Structures are given as structure tokens and as C-alpha cells.
Amino acid sequence: MDTLEIFEKLKSAKFNETQARALASVFGLFAQNEPATKRDLSETELRLQKEIKEVDARLTKEMKDMDARLTKEMKDMDARLTKEIKEVDFRIKELEVKLTQLILSSKSDSLKWVIGAMFINTGLIVSLLKILD
């Protein structure tokens, strides 16, 4: 109901114009500041429920997208790490072969020197024995 309609009804109820205008103005102010009705609350509730569903759907989609991205990144990282581990393993095996060859070569050289030294010592001992005889 608008203030003009209230004003007219008050005038027809034998209120003078000043009284009718004042009361219509008060009712107008009250109408502007009246508390929410059940209908207002129900409409607000429905709007909020709809917005909540939309936000929930959006968040669910974003979470699925993020999960898919993270899963892909983890698979990519796993593949890279597997490749790098294989490369490191191959290099370790190469180093192992080289070290084994180096150790065998060193053993061979050491054995040659020891045998050579034994022959020299044997020769020296035999020579000393001949000289002393």
C-alpha cells in the first residue's frame, strides 16, 4: 500500500488533511523500514541455496581439474626421475668397469714388479754366494 492511498483513506475517515498527511508519512517510513517477511526470507533462502550449489559445482570442477593436473605432473616427474636414475645407474656401472680394469691393471703391474724384484734378489743372492765361496 502506498502513502497516497493511506492519505486518502485517512481523509475519508474524517482526519483533517494535516493529520492524514502526517500519518501517511509515518506509515510510509514504516513501510520502508519494515522487517523482512517470511516470503522475503524464503526467497533469500532459495537464492542462497542456488548460489551455494553453483559455488559447490564450481569448486568440485576446479578440484577435479587440479587433481588431473597434479596427477599428470606426478606421472611426468616419475618418468623424469626414472630416466635420470637409469642414467646414473648406467654411469655407475661404467665407473665400476673402469675401476675393475684399473685394479686388475695395477695388480698386474704390481705382480710384474714383485716377480722382477724376486728374480733380481735371487740373482744377487746367487752372485753373493758365488763370490763368498
Helices and strands as residue ranges (DSSP letters): H 3-12, H 17-32, H 38-132
